[in-house]
Structures are given as C-alpha cells and as structure tokens.
Amino acid sequence: MRSYFVIFNSMASRGRASRSRSAIEEAFRAGKAEYHLASTEARGHAEELARQAVAEGWSAVVAVGGDGVVHEVVNGLLSGRDDDPTLPLGIVPVGSGNDFIKMLDLPAHRPPDAVRRILAATPRQVDVGRVLRHVTAGGPQGVWYFTNGVGVGFDAQVATHARAIRRLRGVAIYAWAVVRALGELRSPHIQVIVDGKEISDGALILTTVSNGPCHGGNFWLCPGASVDDGELDVLTATARSLPGVLRLLPRVMFGKHLGQPGVELHRGRQVTIRSREPLPIHADGEVVAEWVRELEIDLLPKRLTVLA
C-alpha cells in the first residue's frame, strides 16, 4: 500500500474545485489508502508542500487542481534531485484547462474516478521539460521545469488575459482570453534554435515549446507531441494580419494547422529562444514572468513518474 500526500488547490477552476474535497477524501478512505490532505494557501505553496512530502518520506504525491498546481508540484518533486525519477505523481484534474492529463488519459472533473485510477495505477515514467537559463523579469529563480509546454508570444498573451478573467470557467476562459489577445496582436522579432540549428530569425506571432499536444484547454498546437517520445515539439508561426489569424485559429482547435503557410513544427532535445523585445512567457498555462528575452530549454527523458 502506498501513502499519499495530497496537495489540494481549492481555488482551481475559479474556486469550483473546493466542492470536490469531501468526494476525494471519501474515495481515498473507500480505497483503504493512507493519505494526508494539505490545502495550498498562495502561489508557490504547492511546490513547498511537494518538497515537504519528499522530505517526510511519503511514497506518492497527488496534485488536485489544474495545470498550475501540477506545474508547482512537479517543480517541487524535481527540486534538488539528481538523475533519479521522481516520486510517483497522481493527478485529480479539477482545473480550467487540464491539458497535461489529456496525454495520460485521466478523467477530468470526476474526482472519485481519478482517485480510483491513482490507487490502481502502475507507475510510469514520462518526459519533462527543463528551463536551464532565462533572462526574465519577475520570474522564477534558477533552473525550473514544465510538464506540458512553454510559450512566448500570442499564447502567453492569452494566458495573461486568462488569469484576469473571473466570471467564466473552463474552456470559455481561454476563448474570451483569445478574443482579448487579438486586440493587441504583435509579431516580435524572435530567433529560435533547435539542436544547434536556427529554424527562425524573424517576426513571429507564436513560439511554443511543447512536451504535450494541447494548450489552453482546446488548442492543439502540437497535435503529435507525446510525453514519452524523448523530444520537444517546437511550433512557430510567422507574422500575419488579424484576418489571417482568425482563419488559422479554427484549424488550431482541431490540430489541422500544420502545413499552413508560415507554420512550422520542429522536434529536438535542446531549444534556445531569443527576443529583441521583452515578451510575456507562460509555462503550463500559467504566466511565470512578465517578460522574457532569452530562454535555454532542454528535455529530461523519463524523469517524471506518474500514476496513470
């Protein structure tokens, strides 16, 4: 029997996640599992709790919430570790986007089912992205990690608007955030290098480095990405007019945009991004820095252990 340290973000899905607490605890009790549930109190607290779980010797950690709490928990699990896989991570997805779990085939917004899957799961190793170096303002210090993807440009602008939207939930948040981001369309000059080869040095509306296929709940930016293929997917889209973006967006929602003029997908293990102007950056759907000028990213194959 495993012991489970449960990290609960009651504010996920604009506070709707708080209603799931009793059902989650009942599912652990029904499974006769040893568990301890700790609620997050502020941004960054989930990372601290994950480090605490490792230090106390719990055999698995469970993140309850959306991609944001998963991002923090994973950073806590990987903090200070060498080359060993992490403690097993279970996810009860009750957030707005729930993008990472789409690759793990976990049920969203069905907490008891998710807990039962966790209790019966066999640990599996998947890839995780790592930001080795960054030139940012207001962002995390030192090395940090991501599960699903990092974006600079339009998708980061969408994430910036999404965090300010309070009255909507789920995919509707991101849909409205897209509308707002379209009103400030930008195409900054960005250089992108993948495995030592320059793939772009010009005006780009979008630059995304993905471990997973879906972002923002329903935008399949890198539809062929996989968490265990040993590669990062790097998507770029060149500058285009507002009508051009509006024509492209429906294709993105169905993963049919690849091959369109100015849209390129590359794969590799190491990525460098440099921007001539400071741009917002998101990681796993959360805005992690107000602006970034340079990122160095690589992939850690099979470093994250998941219960799925």
C-alpha positions in Angstrom: 0.0 0.0 0.0 1.3 3.5 -0.9 0.9 6.5 1.3 -0.4 9.6 -0.5 0.4 13.2 0.3 -2.5 15.1 -1.3 -1.9 18.7 -2.4 -5.2 20.4 -2.8 -5.7 23.7 -4.7 -9.3 24.7 -3.6 -9.1 27.8 -5.9 -8.7 25.7 -9.1 -11.4 26.3 -11.7 -12.2 29.7 -10.1 -12.9 28.1 -6.8 -15.2 25.3 -8.0 -12.6 22.7 -7.0 -13.3 23.3 -3.3 -16.6 21.4 -3.7 -14.7 18.2 -4.5 -12.8 17.8 -1.3 -15.2 15.6 0.5 -15.6 13.3 -2.5 -11.8 13.0 -2.8 -11.3 12.1 0.8 -14.2 9.6 0.7 -12.6 7.9 -2.3 -9.2 7.5 -0.5 -11.0 6.1 2.5 -13.0 3.7 0.4 -9.7 2.5 -1.1 -8.3 2.0 2.4 -5.4 4.2 1.5 -3.2 6.1 3.9 -3.3 9.8 3.0 -2.8 13.3 4.2 -4.5 16.3 2.6 -2.9 19.8 2.6 -4.5 22.8 1.0 -2.4 25.4 -0.8 -2.5 28.9 0.6 -0.8 31.0 -2.0 1.0 30.8 -5.3 4.1 28.7 -4.9 2.9 26.9 -1.8 2.2 23.6 -3.8 5.9 23.5 -4.7 6.9 23.8 -1.0 4.4 21.1 0.0 5.8 18.7 -2.6 9.3 19.2 -1.2 7.8 18.6 2.2 6.3 15.3 1.0 9.6 14.1 -0.3 11.4 15.0 2.9 8.8 13.2 5.1 9.1 10.0 3.1 5.6 9.8 1.6 5.6 7.2 -1.2 3.4 9.2 -3.6 2.1 12.8 -4.1 -1.3 13.7 -5.5 -2.0 17.1 -7.1 -5.6 18.2 -7.0 -6.3 21.2 -9.3 -5.4 22.2 -12.8 -2.2 22.5 -14.8 -0.9 25.3 -12.5 -0.8 23.2 -9.3 0.7 20.3 -11.3 3.4 22.6 -12.5 4.3 23.7 -9.0 4.2 20.1 -7.6 6.4 18.8 -10.4 8.9 21.6 -9.6 8.9 20.6 -6.0 9.4 16.9 -6.8 12.3 17.6 -9.1 13.9 20.2 -6.8 17.4 19.2 -5.7 17.2 15.7 -7.4 20.0 14.3 -9.5 19.2 11.8 -12.3 16.7 9.6 -10.5 13.0 9.5 -11.4 10.6 11.5 -9.1 8.3 10.1 -6.5 5.1 8.9 -8.2 2.7 11.8 -9.0 -1.1 11.3 -9.2 -3.4 14.0 -10.6 -7.0 14.7 -9.8 -7.8 17.2 -12.6 -10.4 19.8 -11.5 -8.9 22.8 -13.2 -9.9 25.0 -16.1 -7.7 23.7 -18.9 -6.4 20.3 -17.6 -4.0 20.0 -20.6 -1.4 17.7 -19.2 -3.8 14.9 -18.2 -5.0 14.6 -21.8 -1.8 12.7 -22.5 -2.4 10.4 -19.5 -6.0 9.6 -20.3 -7.2 10.7 -16.9 -10.8 11.7 -16.3 -11.3 15.5 -15.8 -13.8 16.8 -13.2 -14.6 13.3 -11.9 -12.6 13.3 -8.7 -13.7 9.9 -7.3 -12.9 8.2 -10.6 -9.5 9.9 -10.7 -8.7 8.8 -7.2 -9.6 5.2 -8.0 -7.3 5.3 -11.1 -4.5 6.6 -8.9 -4.9 3.8 -6.3 -4.9 1.1 -9.0 -2.2 2.7 -11.3 1.2 1.3 -12.1 3.9 4.0 -12.0 5.0 5.2 -15.5 8.0 7.4 -16.4 7.4 10.3 -18.8 9.5 13.2 -20.1 9.6 16.6 -18.5 11.0 20.0 -19.9 13.6 22.0 -18.1 14.5 25.7 -18.4 18.2 25.8 -17.9 18.8 29.5 -18.2 16.5 32.5 -18.7 16.7 36.3 -19.0 13.4 37.4 -17.4 11.8 39.9 -15.1 9.7 38.7 -12.2 10.1 35.0 -13.0 11.4 32.0 -11.1 15.0 31.8 -10.0 17.5 29.3 -11.3 16.5 26.1 -13.1 12.8 25.2 -13.4 10.7 22.6 -15.0 7.5 22.2 -17.1 5.2 19.3 -17.9 3.2 20.5 -20.9 4.8 23.5 -22.6 6.3 26.9 -22.6 5.1 29.7 -24.8 6.4 33.1 -25.8 4.2 35.5 -27.8 0.5 35.1 -28.6 -0.2 32.1 -26.4 1.5 33.9 -23.5 -0.7 36.9 -24.1 -3.7 34.6 -24.0 -2.5 33.2 -20.6 -2.0 36.8 -19.3 -5.6 37.7 -20.1 -6.9 34.3 -18.9 -5.6 34.8 -15.3 -7.6 38.1 -15.1 -10.9 36.6 -16.1 -13.0 35.7 -13.1 -16.6 35.1 -14.2 -16.0 32.4 -16.7 -14.9 28.8 -16.2 -13.2 26.1 -18.3 -12.6 26.5 -22.0 -14.7 29.7 -22.0 -11.9 31.4 -20.1 -9.4 30.8 -22.9 -11.8 31.5 -25.7 -12.5 35.0 -24.2 -8.8 35.5 -23.5 -8.1 34.8 -27.2 -10.5 37.5 -28.2 -8.8 40.0 -25.9 -5.3 39.0 -27.1 -6.4 39.5 -30.7 -6.9 43.2 -29.9 -3.2 43.6 -29.2 -1.8 41.4 -31.9 2.1 41.6 -32.0 4.7 39.9 -34.1 8.1 40.5 -32.4 11.4 39.5 -33.9 12.4 36.2 -32.4 15.3 33.8 -33.0 14.7 30.1 -32.4 17.4 27.5 -32.4 16.7 23.7 -32.1 19.5 21.3 -31.5 22.0 23.8 -32.7 20.2 24.7 -36.0 18.5 28.0 -36.4 14.9 27.5 -37.5 13.7 31.1 -37.3 15.1 34.6 -37.1 12.3 37.0 -37.9 8.8 38.2 -37.0 6.8 35.5 -35.2 3.3 35.7 -33.8 3.8 32.4 -31.9 6.6 30.4 -30.4 5.7 27.3 -28.4 7.9 24.6 -26.9 5.8 21.6 -26.1 6.0 18.3 -24.3 2.3 17.8 -24.8 -0.1 18.4 -27.7 -2.9 20.6 -26.2 -2.8 24.1 -24.6 -5.5 26.4 -23.3 -8.0 23.6 -22.9 -8.8 23.2 -26.6 -5.9 24.4 -28.7 -4.0 21.5 -30.2 -0.9 23.5 -31.0 1.4 20.4 -31.3 -1.0 17.6 -32.1 1.7 14.9 -32.5 3.5 15.7 -29.3 4.0 12.9 -26.8 5.2 12.8 -23.2 7.4 9.8 -23.7 8.9 10.2 -27.2 12.2 11.8 -25.9 11.7 15.0 -27.9 10.2 18.5 -27.6 7.9 19.8 -30.3 8.7 23.4 -31.3 6.0 25.3 -33.1 6.5 28.7 -34.8 4.1 30.8 -36.8 5.2 33.8 -38.8 3.6 37.3 -38.6 0.2 37.7 -40.1 -2.7 40.0 -40.2 -5.7 39.8 -37.9 -7.8 38.2 -40.7 -5.0 35.7 -41.2 -5.0 34.8 -37.5 -8.8 34.4 -37.5 -8.6 32.0 -40.4 -5.9 30.0 -38.6 -7.5 29.7 -35.2 -10.3 27.2 -36.1 -7.6 24.9 -37.6 -5.6 25.1 -34.4 -8.6 23.9 -32.3 -8.7 20.7 -34.4 -4.9 20.3 -34.8 -5.2 21.0 -38.6 -2.9 24.0 -38.9 0.3 22.2 -39.6 1.4 22.7 -43.2 -0.3 26.1 -43.4 1.9 28.9 -44.8 4.3 30.2 -42.2 3.5 27.5 -39.7 6.5 25.2 -38.9 7.0 22.3 -36.5 10.4 21.1 -35.5 11.5 18.5 -32.9 14.6 18.3 -30.8 16.1 18.0 -27.3 17.6 21.5 -26.9 15.9 24.8 -27.7 17.1 28.4 -27.5 14.7 31.4 -27.9 15.9 35.0 -28.1 13.7 38.0 -28.5 14.7 41.6 -29.3 11.9 42.9 -27.1 10.6 41.7 -23.7 7.7 39.4 -24.1 5.4 37.6 -21.6 6.0 33.9 -21.0 3.8 31.1 -19.8 4.6 27.7 -18.5 1.9 25.0 -18.4 -0.7 27.7 -19.0 0.4 29.9 -16.1 2.2 33.3 -16.6 5.6 32.8 -14.9 7.3 36.1 -15.9 6.1 39.5 -17.1 8.8 39.4 -19.8 11.5 37.3 -21.2 14.3 38.0 -23.6 16.1 34.6 -23.7 15.4 31.0 -22.8 17.5 27.9 -22.9 15.4 24.7 -22.7 16.2 21.0 -22.8 14.3 17.7 -22.2 14.8 15.3 -19.3 13.5 11.9 -20.7 11.7 9.6 -18.3 12.3 11.7 -15.2 8.8 12.3 -14.0 6.9 9.3 -12.6 3.1 9.5 -12.9 0.3 7.3 -11.7 -1.9 6.9 -14.8 
